[in-house]
Amino acid sequence: MKYVLLTLVLTVIAAPAFAAGDADAGGKLFTKTCGGCHSIGEGARGGFGPELNGIIGRPAGTTTDYQYSDAMKNSGVVWTREKLAAYIEDPKSVVSGTRMIFWGISDQEKIENILAYLETFQPK
């Protein structure tokens, strides 16, 4: 019983840290997993995928330097942290008909890390 309680307490204490993610780890993962198509940071622009500066809070399909699919432009999606997490996990379940060729990431810690990294490029 005491081990169950200890596990519960540690889970509650550690949960906020996990939810915040690790931006440094996310940056490395972004470069490896996303960077082939997406750019972010100073000088970022659309390429094989749209640039991702300020993505959180932005309506899908609205940057001017990328030609989005009709599915993305007409999705009505606004990129909240939760919506991005779902998209990173399974893009086609969030925007059916997206042209993004990516099978998703099922590891929630990796998703949180990528989100933490993306958040470092939000307007202040």
N, CA, C and O atoms as a GROMACS GRO file, in nm:
protein
  496
    1MET      N    1   0.082  -0.119   0.000
    1MET     CA    2   0.000   0.000   0.000
    1MET      C    3   0.087   0.125   0.000
    1MET      O    4   0.057   0.222  -0.071
    2LYS      N    5   0.194   0.123   0.080
    2LYS     CA    6   0.276   0.244   0.087
    2LYS      C    7   0.345   0.269  -0.047
    2LYS      O    8   0.370   0.385  -0.080
    3TYR      N    9   0.377   0.164  -0.126
    3TYR     CA   10   0.439   0.182  -0.256
    3TYR      C   11   0.341   0.242  -0.356
    3TYR      O   12   0.379   0.322  -0.442
    4VAL      N   13   0.216   0.203  -0.344
    4VAL     CA   14   0.112   0.260  -0.430
    4VAL      C   15   0.098   0.409  -0.402
    4VAL      O   16   0.089   0.490  -0.495
    5LEU      N   17   0.096   0.444  -0.275
    5LEU     CA   18   0.085   0.584  -0.236
    5LEU      C   19   0.207   0.663  -0.283
    5LEU      O   20   0.192   0.774  -0.334
    6LEU      N   21   0.326   0.608  -0.266
    6LEU     CA   22   0.448   0.673  -0.311
    6LEU      C   23   0.446   0.694  -0.462
    6LEU      O   24   0.482   0.801  -0.510
    7THR      N   25   0.403   0.593  -0.537
    7THR     CA   26   0.393   0.605  -0.682
    7THR      C   27   0.294   0.713  -0.721
    7THR      O   28   0.321   0.792  -0.812
    8LEU      N   29   0.181   0.717  -0.653
    8LEU     CA   30   0.080   0.819  -0.680
    8LEU      C   31   0.135   0.959  -0.653
    8LEU      O   32   0.115   1.050  -0.734
    9VAL      N   33   0.202   0.977  -0.541
    9VAL     CA   34   0.258   1.108  -0.506
    9VAL      C   35   0.363   1.149  -0.608
    9VAL      O   36   0.364   1.264  -0.653
   10LEU      N   37   0.452   1.058  -0.646
   10LEU     CA   38   0.555   1.091  -0.744
   10LEU      C   39   0.494   1.124  -0.880
   10LEU      O   40   0.544   1.212  -0.950
   11THR      N   41   0.389   1.055  -0.918
   11THR     CA   42   0.321   1.083  -1.044
   11THR      C   43   0.262   1.222  -1.044
   11THR      O   44   0.273   1.295  -1.142
   12VAL      N   45   0.198   1.260  -0.936
   12VAL     CA   46   0.137   1.393  -0.925
   12VAL      C   47   0.244   1.502  -0.928
   12VAL      O   48   0.225   1.606  -0.991
   13ILE      N   49   0.355   1.480  -0.860
   13ILE     CA   50   0.463   1.578  -0.856
   13ILE      C   51   0.532   1.587  -0.992
   13ILE      O   52   0.564   1.698  -1.036
   14ALA      N   53   0.554   1.476  -1.058
   14ALA     CA   54   0.627   1.475  -1.184
   14ALA      C   55   0.541   1.514  -1.303
   14ALA      O   56   0.595   1.557  -1.404
   15ALA      N   57   0.410   1.502  -1.295
   15ALA     CA   58   0.322   1.528  -1.409
   15ALA      C   59   0.338   1.668  -1.466
   15ALA      O   60   0.346   1.681  -1.589
   16PRO      N   61   0.343   1.775  -1.385
   16PRO     CA   62   0.360   1.908  -1.445
   16PRO      C   63   0.492   1.922  -1.521
   16PRO      O   64   0.495   1.987  -1.625
   17ALA      N   65   0.599   1.861  -1.472
   17ALA     CA   66   0.726   1.870  -1.542
   17ALA      C   67   0.718   1.798  -1.675
   17ALA      O   68   0.770   1.846  -1.775
   18PHE      N   69   0.653   1.683  -1.678
   18PHE     CA   70   0.638   1.608  -1.802
   18PHE      C   71   0.556   1.686  -1.903
   18PHE      O   72   0.589   1.691  -2.021
   19ALA      N   73   0.447   1.749  -1.856
   19ALA     CA   74   0.358   1.822  -1.945
   19ALA      C   75   0.427   1.941  -2.008
   19ALA      O   76   0.393   1.981  -2.120
   20ALA      N   77   0.525   1.999  -1.939
   20ALA     CA   78   0.593   2.116  -1.992
   20ALA      C   79   0.688   2.078  -2.105
   20ALA      O   80   0.710   2.158  -2.196
   21GLY      N   81   0.744   1.961  -2.101
   21GLY     CA   82   0.836   1.917  -2.205
   21GLY      C   83   0.975   1.976  -2.187
   21GLY      O   84   0.997   2.066  -2.106
   22ASP      N   85   1.068   1.924  -2.263
   22ASP     CA   86   1.208   1.965  -2.262
   22ASP      C   87   1.239   2.026  -2.398
   22ASP      O   88   1.251   1.954  -2.498
   23ALA      N   89   1.252   2.158  -2.403
   23ALA     CA   90   1.272   2.228  -2.530
   23ALA      C   91   1.402   2.188  -2.598
   23ALA      O   92   1.407   2.179  -2.721
   24ASP      N   93   1.508   2.163  -2.521
   24ASP     CA   94   1.635   2.122  -2.582
   24ASP      C   95   1.622   1.986  -2.650
   24ASP      O   96   1.666   1.968  -2.764
   25ALA      N   97   1.560   1.892  -2.581
   25ALA     CA   98   1.536   1.760  -2.641
   25ALA      C   99   1.443   1.773  -2.760
   25ALA      O  100   1.461   1.706  -2.862
   26GLY      N  101   1.342   1.861  -2.747
   26GLY     CA  102   1.249   1.884  -2.857
   26GLY      C  103   1.316   1.943  -2.979
   26GLY      O  104   1.281   1.910  -3.092
   27GLY      N  105   1.414   2.031  -2.958
   27GLY     CA  106   1.488   2.090  -3.070
   27GLY      C  107   1.566   1.987  -3.148
   27GLY      O  108   1.570   1.990  -3.271
   28LYS      N  109   1.628   1.894  -3.074
   28LYS     CA  110   1.702   1.787  -3.141
   28LYS      C  111   1.608   1.696  -3.219
   28LYS      O  112   1.636   1.657  -3.332
   29LEU      N  113   1.496   1.664  -3.157
   29LEU     CA  114   1.397   1.579  -3.224
   29LEU      C  115   1.335   1.650  -3.344
   29LEU      O  116   1.313   1.589  -3.448
   30PHE      N  117   1.307   1.780  -3.329
   30PHE     CA  118   1.252   1.858  -3.439
   30PHE      C  119   1.347   1.854  -3.559
   30PHE      O  120   1.305   1.827  -3.671
   31THR      N  121   1.475   1.879  -3.534
   31THR     CA  122   1.574   1.878  -3.643
   31THR      C  123   1.574   1.745  -3.715
   31THR      O  124   1.578   1.740  -3.838
   32LYS      N  125   1.571   1.638  -3.637
   32LYS     CA  126   1.578   1.503  -3.694
   32LYS      C  127   1.448   1.461  -3.762
   32LYS      O  128   1.451   1.399  -3.868
   33THR      N  129   1.335   1.495  -3.702
   33THR     CA  130   1.206   1.441  -3.746
   33THR      C  131   1.128   1.538  -3.834
   33THR      O  132   1.060   1.495  -3.928
   34CYS      N  133   1.136   1.666  -3.806
   34CYS     CA  134   1.052   1.766  -3.873
   34CYS      C  135   1.130   1.859  -3.965
   34CYS      O  136   1.077   1.912  -4.062
   35GLY      N  137   1.258   1.878  -3.933
   35GLY     CA  138   1.340   1.979  -4.000
   35GLY      C  139   1.363   1.957  -4.148
   35GLY      O  140   1.403   2.050  -4.218
   36GLY      N  141   1.340   1.838  -4.198
   36GLY     CA  142   1.355   1.814  -4.341
   36GLY      C  143   1.251   1.888  -4.424
   36GLY      O  144   1.274   1.918  -4.541
   37CYS      N  145   1.137   1.916  -4.363
   37CYS     CA  146   1.027   1.983  -4.434
   37CYS      C  147   0.992   2.119  -4.376
   37CYS      O  148   0.950   2.209  -4.449
   38HIS      N  149   1.009   2.136  -4.246
   38HIS     CA  150   0.967   2.259  -4.178
   38HIS      C  151   1.088   2.337  -4.128
   38HIS      O  152   1.187   2.279  -4.084
   39SER      N  153   1.078   2.470  -4.136
   39SER     CA  154   1.180   2.554  -4.075
   39SER      C  155   1.116   2.637  -3.965
   39SER      O  156   0.995   2.659  -3.962
   40ILE      N  157   1.201   2.683  -3.874
   40ILE     CA  158   1.154   2.762  -3.760
   40ILE      C  159   1.270   2.850  -3.716
   40ILE      O  160   1.387   2.814  -3.734
   41GLY      N  161   1.239   2.964  -3.660
   41GLY     CA  162   1.342   3.055  -3.614
   41GLY      C  163   1.362   3.169  -3.712
   41GLY      O  164   1.288   3.183  -3.810
   42GLU      N  165   1.464   3.249  -3.684
   42GLU     CA  166   1.493   3.364  -3.769
   42GLU      C  167   1.520   3.318  -3.913
   42GLU      O  168   1.596   3.224  -3.936
   43GLY      N  169   1.458   3.384  -4.008
   43GLY     CA  170   1.476   3.351  -4.149
   43GLY      C  171   1.396   3.230  -4.196
   43GLY      O  172   1.412   3.187  -4.310
   44ALA      N  173   1.310   3.176  -4.112
   44ALA     CA  174   1.231   3.059  -4.151
   44ALA      C  175   1.136   3.096  -4.265
   44ALA      O  176   1.082   3.207  -4.270
   45ARG      N  177   1.117   3.002  -4.355
   45ARG     CA  178   1.021   3.022  -4.465
   45ARG      C  179   0.968   2.886  -4.509
   45ARG      O  180   1.024   2.782  -4.476
   46GLY      N  181   0.861   2.891  -4.582
   46GLY     CA  182   0.801   2.769  -4.631
   46GLY      C  183   0.893   2.697  -4.728
   46GLY      O  184   0.967   2.760  -4.803
   47GLY      N  185   0.887   2.566  -4.727
   47GLY     CA  186   0.963   2.482  -4.819
   47GLY      C  187   0.874   2.365  -4.857
   47GLY      O  188   0.771   2.383  -4.922
   48PHE      N  189   0.914   2.245  -4.818
   48PHE     CA  190   0.828   2.129  -4.837
   48PHE      C  191   0.709   2.134  -4.742
   48PHE      O  192   0.607   2.069  -4.764
   49GLY      N  193   0.724   2.211  -4.635
   49GLY     CA  194   0.616   2.234  -4.539
   49GLY      C  195   0.622   2.379  -4.496
   49GLY      O  196   0.722   2.447  -4.521
   50PRO      N  197   0.519   2.428  -4.431
   50PRO     CA  198   0.519   2.569  -4.388
   50PRO      C  199   0.617   2.594  -4.273
   50PRO      O  200   0.651   2.502  -4.198
   51GLU      N  201   0.661   2.719  -4.261
   51GLU     CA  202   0.743   2.756  -4.146
   51GLU      C  203   0.654   2.756  -4.022
   51GLU      O  204   0.534   2.778  -4.032
   52LEU      N  205   0.714   2.733  -3.907
   52LEU     CA  206   0.634   2.710  -3.787
   52LEU      C  207   0.650   2.816  -3.677
   52LEU      O  208   0.609   2.792  -3.564
   53ASN      N  209   0.707   2.930  -3.708
   53ASN     CA  210   0.715   3.037  -3.609
   53ASN      C  211   0.574   3.078  -3.569
   53ASN      O  212   0.487   3.097  -3.655
   54GLY      N  213   0.551   3.093  -3.441
   54GLY     CA  214   0.421   3.139  -3.392
   54GLY      C  215   0.306   3.047  -3.424
   54GLY      O  216   0.192   3.092  -3.436
   55ILE      N  217   0.332   2.919  -3.438
   55ILE     CA  218   0.228   2.823  -3.478
   55ILE      C  219   0.114   2.814  -3.377
   55ILE      O  220  -0.002   2.800  -3.417
   56ILE      N  221   0.144   2.822  -3.248
   56ILE     CA  222   0.039   2.807  -3.148
   56ILE      C  223  -0.048   2.931  -3.148
   56ILE      O  224  -0.002   3.043  -3.126
   57GLY      N  225  -0.177   2.909  -3.174
   57GLY     CA  226  -0.274   3.018  -3.184
   57GLY      C  227  -0.303   3.060  -3.327
   57GLY      O  228  -0.392   3.141  -3.350
   58ARG      N  229  -0.229   3.006  -3.423
   58ARG     CA  230  -0.247   3.042  -3.564
   58ARG      C  231  -0.349   2.950  -3.630
   58ARG      O  232  -0.346   2.829  -3.608
   59PRO      N  233  -0.439   3.006  -3.710
   59PRO     CA  234  -0.529   2.921  -3.788
   59PRO      C  235  -0.450   2.839  -3.891
   59PRO      O  236  -0.356   2.890  -3.952
   60ALA      N  237  -0.488   2.716  -3.909
   60ALA     CA  238  -0.422   2.628  -4.005
   60ALA      C  239  -0.436   2.683  -4.146
   60ALA      O  240  -0.538   2.740  -4.183
   61GLY      N  241  -0.330   2.664  -4.224
   61GLY     CA  242  -0.333   2.700  -4.365
   61GLY      C  243  -0.328   2.848  -4.394
   61GLY      O  244  -0.383   2.893  -4.495
   62THR      N  245  -0.262   2.927  -4.309
   62THR     CA  246  -0.268   3.072  -4.327
   62THR      C  247  -0.136   3.143  -4.350
   62THR      O  248  -0.136   3.264  -4.372
   63THR      N  249  -0.022   3.074  -4.346
   63THR     CA  250   0.102   3.147  -4.377
   63THR      C  251   0.101   3.178  -4.526
   63THR      O  252   0.042   3.105  -4.605
   64THR      N  253   0.166   3.287  -4.562
   64THR     CA  254   0.159   3.333  -4.702
   64THR      C  255   0.265   3.273  -4.793
   64THR      O  256   0.257   3.288  -4.915
   65ASP      N  257   0.364   3.206  -4.736
   65ASP     CA  258   0.473   3.155  -4.820
   65ASP      C  259   0.467   3.004  -4.841
   65ASP      O  260   0.569   2.940  -4.866
   66TYR      N  261   0.348   2.947  -4.830
   66TYR     CA  262   0.333   2.804  -4.851
   66TYR      C  263   0.197   2.778  -4.914
   66TYR      O  264   0.098   2.841  -4.878
   67GLN      N  265   0.193   2.684  -5.008
   67GLN     CA  266   0.066   2.647  -5.072
   67GLN      C  267   0.009   2.525  -5.002
   67GLN      O  268   0.056   2.412  -5.020
   68TYR      N  269  -0.093   2.549  -4.924
   68TYR     CA  270  -0.157   2.445  -4.845
   68TYR      C  271  -0.257   2.365  -4.928
   68TYR      O  272  -0.307   2.413  -5.029
   69SER      N  273  -0.284   2.244  -4.883
   69SER     CA  274  -0.390   2.163  -4.943
   69SER      C  275  -0.524   2.229  -4.911
   69SER      O  276  -0.536   2.303  -4.813
   70ASP      N  277  -0.623   2.202  -4.992
   70ASP     CA  278  -0.758   2.253  -4.963
   70ASP      C  279  -0.806   2.201  -4.828
   70ASP      O  280  -0.874   2.271  -4.753
   71ALA      N  281  -0.770   2.075  -4.796
   71ALA     CA  282  -0.811   2.017  -4.668
   71ALA      C  283  -0.758   2.100  -4.551
   71ALA      O  284  -0.830   2.125  -4.455
   72MET      N  285  -0.633   2.143  -4.559
   72MET     CA  286  -0.575   2.222  -4.450
   72MET      C  287  -0.636   2.362  -4.448
   72MET      O  288  -0.671   2.412  -4.341
   73LYS      N  289  -0.647   2.426  -4.563
   73LYS     CA  290  -0.703   2.562  -4.568
   73LYS      C  291  -0.846   2.566  -4.518
   73LYS      O  292  -0.887   2.665  -4.457
   74ASN      N  293  -0.922   2.462  -4.543
   74ASN     CA  294  -1.064   2.460  -4.507
   74ASN      C  295  -1.094   2.383  -4.378
   74ASN      O  296  -1.210   2.357  -4.347
   75SER      N  297  -0.990   2.346  -4.305
   75SER     CA  298  -1.009   2.261  -4.187
   75SER      C  299  -1.076   2.332  -4.070
   75SER      O  300  -1.141   2.268  -3.988
   76GLY      N  301  -1.061   2.463  -4.061
   76GLY     CA  302  -1.114   2.536  -3.946
   76GLY      C  303  -1.032   2.517  -3.819
   76GLY      O  304  -1.071   2.563  -3.712
   77VAL      N  305  -0.919   2.449  -3.831
   77VAL     CA  306  -0.834   2.422  -3.716
   77VAL      C  307  -0.758   2.548  -3.675
   77VAL      O  308  -0.706   2.620  -3.760
   78VAL      N  309  -0.753   2.572  -3.546
   78VAL     CA  310  -0.662   2.670  -3.488
   78VAL      C  311  -0.563   2.589  -3.406
   78VAL      O  312  -0.603   2.506  -3.325
   79TRP      N  313  -0.435   2.614  -3.427
   79TRP     CA  314  -0.331   2.532  -3.366
   79TRP      C  315  -0.310   2.565  -3.218
   79TRP      O  316  -0.224   2.646  -3.183
   80THR      N  317  -0.389   2.503  -3.134
   80THR     CA  318  -0.366   2.509  -2.990
   80THR      C  319  -0.260   2.404  -2.958
   80THR      O  320  -0.224   2.323  -3.042
   81ARG      N  321  -0.210   2.407  -2.837
   81ARG     CA  322  -0.112   2.307  -2.794
   81ARG      C  323  -0.173   2.167  -2.803
   81ARG      O  324  -0.107   2.073  -2.847
   82GLU      N  325  -0.299   2.154  -2.761
   82GLU     CA  326  -0.366   2.024  -2.762
   82GLU      C  327  -0.389   1.975  -2.905
   82GLU      O  328  -0.370   1.857  -2.935
   83LYS      N  329  -0.429   2.066  -2.994
   83LYS     CA  330  -0.454   2.029  -3.133
   83LYS      C  331  -0.323   1.989  -3.201
   83LYS      O  332  -0.320   1.893  -3.278
   84LEU      N  333  -0.216   2.062  -3.173
   84LEU     CA  334  -0.085   2.025  -3.229
   84LEU      C  335  -0.038   1.890  -3.178
   84LEU      O  336   0.017   1.810  -3.254
   85ALA      N  337  -0.061   1.864  -3.050
   85ALA     CA  338  -0.022   1.733  -2.994
   85ALA      C  339  -0.095   1.621  -3.067
   85ALA      O  340  -0.035   1.520  -3.103
   86ALA      N  341  -0.224   1.639  -3.090
   86ALA     CA  342  -0.302   1.538  -3.162
   86ALA      C  343  -0.253   1.524  -3.306
   86ALA      O  344  -0.248   1.414  -3.359
   87TYR      N  345  -0.217   1.636  -3.368
   87TYR     CA  346  -0.170   1.634  -3.507
   87TYR      C  347  -0.034   1.565  -3.518
   87TYR      O  348  -0.011   1.486  -3.609
   88ILE      N  349   0.055   1.594  -3.425
   88ILE     CA  350   0.186   1.529  -3.426
   88ILE      C  351   0.170   1.379  -3.404
   88ILE      O  352   0.245   1.299  -3.461
   89GLU      N  353   0.074   1.341  -3.324
   89GLU     CA  354   0.051   1.198  -3.298
   89GLU      C  355  -0.010   1.128  -3.421
   89GLU      O  356   0.030   1.016  -3.453
   90ASP      N  357  -0.105   1.193  -3.488
   90ASP     CA  358  -0.173   1.130  -3.601
   90ASP      C  359  -0.232   1.239  -3.691
   90ASP      O  360  -0.349   1.273  -3.678
   91PRO      N  361  -0.152   1.293  -3.783
   91PRO     CA  362  -0.194   1.407  -3.865
   91PRO      C  363  -0.327   1.387  -3.937
   91PRO      O  364  -0.412   1.477  -3.938
   92LYS      N  365  -0.346   1.272  -3.997
   92LYS     CA  366  -0.467   1.250  -4.078
   92LYS      C  367  -0.595   1.240  -3.995
   92LYS      O  368  -0.704   1.258  -4.048
   93SER      N  369  -0.582   1.212  -3.865
   93SER     CA  370  -0.702   1.210  -3.781
   93SER      C  371  -0.746   1.351  -3.744
   93SER      O  372  -0.862   1.372  -3.708
   94VAL      N  373  -0.656   1.448  -3.754
   94VAL     CA  374  -0.689   1.587  -3.722
   94VAL      C  375  -0.732   1.661  -3.847
   94VAL      O  376  -0.829   1.736  -3.845
   95VAL      N  377  -0.659   1.641  -3.957
   95VAL     CA  378  -0.694   1.705  -4.085
   95VAL      C  379  -0.695   1.596  -4.192
   95VAL      O  380  -0.593   1.564  -4.253
   96SER      N  381  -0.813   1.540  -4.211
   96SER     CA  382  -0.828   1.437  -4.314
   96SER      C  383  -0.802   1.501  -4.450
   96SER      O  384  -0.860   1.604  -4.483
   97GLY      N  385  -0.714   1.439  -4.527
   97GLY     CA  386  -0.681   1.494  -4.658
   97GLY      C  387  -0.556   1.580  -4.658
   97GLY      O  388  -0.520   1.637  -4.761
   98THR      N  389  -0.488   1.591  -4.542
   98THR     CA  390  -0.364   1.667  -4.540
   98THR      C  391  -0.262   1.604  -4.634
   98THR      O  392  -0.261   1.482  -4.652
   99ARG      N  393  -0.178   1.686  -4.694
   99ARG     CA  394  -0.073   1.634  -4.782
   99ARG      C  395   0.051   1.595  -4.704
   99ARG      O  396   0.145   1.538  -4.760
  100MET      N  397   0.053   1.625  -4.575
  100MET     CA  398   0.172   1.597  -4.495
  100MET      C  399   0.195   1.446  -4.491
  100MET      O  400   0.108   1.368  -4.452
  101ILE      N  401   0.314   1.407  -4.532
  101ILE     CA  402   0.351   1.266  -4.532
  101ILE      C  403   0.431   1.240  -4.406
  101ILE      O  404   0.553   1.255  -4.403
  102PHE      N  405   0.359   1.202  -4.303
  102PHE     CA  406   0.419   1.178  -4.172
  102PHE      C  407   0.327   1.083  -4.098
  102PHE      O  408   0.206   1.107  -4.091
  103TRP      N  409   0.382   0.978  -4.044
  103TRP     CA  410   0.300   0.876  -3.981
  103TRP      C  411   0.269   0.906  -3.836
  103TRP      O  412   0.186   0.838  -3.775
  104GLY      N  413   0.333   1.006  -3.778
  104GLY     CA  414   0.304   1.045  -3.642
  104GLY      C  415   0.403   0.991  -3.541
  104GLY      O  416   0.486   0.905  -3.570
  105ILE      N  417   0.391   1.044  -3.421
  105ILE     CA  418   0.475   1.005  -3.308
  105ILE      C  419   0.380   0.961  -3.197
  105ILE      O  420   0.292   1.037  -3.158
  106SER      N  421   0.398   0.841  -3.147
  106SER     CA  422   0.308   0.792  -3.042
  106SER      C  423   0.362   0.820  -2.902
  106SER      O  424   0.286   0.813  -2.805
  107ASP      N  425   0.489   0.849  -2.890
  107ASP     CA  426   0.552   0.873  -2.760
  107ASP      C  427   0.514   1.013  -2.710
  107ASP      O  428   0.558   1.113  -2.765
  108GLN      N  429   0.432   1.017  -2.604
  108GLN     CA  430   0.381   1.145  -2.553
  108GLN      C  431   0.492   1.235  -2.500
  108GLN      O  432   0.481   1.357  -2.510
  109GLU      N  433   0.596   1.179  -2.445
  109GLU     CA  434   0.708   1.261  -2.397
  109GLU      C  435   0.775   1.332  -2.514
  109GLU      O  436   0.810   1.450  -2.503
  110LYS      N  437   0.794   1.263  -2.625
  110LYS     CA  438   0.855   1.326  -2.744
  110LYS      C  439   0.765   1.436  -2.798
  110LYS      O  440   0.814   1.542  -2.838
  111ILE      N  441   0.636   1.413  -2.799
  111ILE     CA  442   0.541   1.515  -2.845
  111ILE      C  443   0.551   1.638  -2.755
  111ILE      O  444   0.558   1.751  -2.804
  112GLU      N  445   0.553   1.618  -2.624
  112GLU     CA  446   0.565   1.730  -2.530
  112GLU      C  447   0.696   1.805  -2.551
  112GLU      O  448   0.699   1.928  -2.540
  113ASN      N  449   0.803   1.734  -2.580
  113ASN     CA  450   0.932   1.799  -2.604
  113ASN      C  451   0.928   1.884  -2.731
  113ASN      O  452   0.980   1.995  -2.732
  114ILE      N  453   0.868   1.832  -2.836
  114ILE     CA  454   0.856   1.909  -2.960
  114ILE      C  455   0.771   2.034  -2.935
  114ILE      O  456   0.805   2.142  -2.982
  115LEU      N  457   0.662   2.018  -2.863
  115LEU     CA  458   0.576   2.133  -2.833
  115LEU      C  459   0.650   2.238  -2.751
  115LEU      O  460   0.636   2.358  -2.775
  116ALA      N  461   0.730   2.194  -2.655
  116ALA     CA  462   0.809   2.288  -2.574
  116ALA      C  463   0.906   2.364  -2.664
  116ALA      O  464   0.926   2.484  -2.646
  117TYR      N  465   0.965   2.296  -2.760
  117TYR     CA  466   1.055   2.362  -2.855
  117TYR      C  467   0.979   2.462  -2.942
  117TYR      O  468   1.025   2.575  -2.959
  118LEU      N  469   0.865   2.422  -2.996
  118LEU     CA  470   0.785   2.514  -3.078
  118LEU      C  471   0.745   2.638  -2.999
  118LEU      O  472   0.741   2.748  -3.054
  119GLU      N  473   0.715   2.620  -2.872
  119GLU     CA  474   0.674   2.733  -2.787
  119GLU      C  475   0.785   2.836  -2.770
  119GLU      O  476   0.757   2.952  -2.738
  120THR      N  477   0.911   2.798  -2.792
  120THR     CA  478   1.019   2.895  -2.780
  120THR      C  479   1.020   2.992  -2.898
  120THR      O  480   1.094   3.090  -2.896
  121PHE      N  481   0.940   2.965  -2.999
  121PHE     CA  482   0.932   3.050  -3.118
  121PHE      C  483   0.798   3.123  -3.128
  121PHE      O  484   0.757   3.163  -3.237
  122GLN      N  485   0.732   3.140  -3.016
  122GLN     CA  486   0.608   3.215  -3.010
  122GLN      C  487   0.642   3.362  -2.988
  122GLN      O  488   0.741   3.394  -2.922
  123PRO      N  489   0.560   3.452  -3.044
  123PRO     CA  490   0.585   3.595  -3.018
  123PRO      C  491   0.574   3.623  -2.868
  123PRO      O  492   0.494   3.560  -2.798
  124LYS      N  493   0.653   3.714  -2.822
  124LYS     CA  494   0.653   3.746  -2.678
  124LYS      C  495   0.560   3.859  -2.648
  124LYS      O  496   0.547   3.899  -2.532
   0.00000   0.00000   0.00000
